[in-house]
């Protein structure tokens, strides 16, 4: 499967949105949400690296 410019752009947008996210300290589930966001960001970065440097 080949990555399109749209796929790469969407990954960049996702990463930017996750970077803009601010913690909501009053939420009881904030720690889990922050952990999920960090994991999603890491997976998006890894996928972006794969798409940018195909073998």
Secondary structure by P-SEA (a helix, b strand, c coil): ccccaaaaaaaaaaaaaaaaccccccccaaaaaaaaaaaaaaaaaaaaaaaaccc
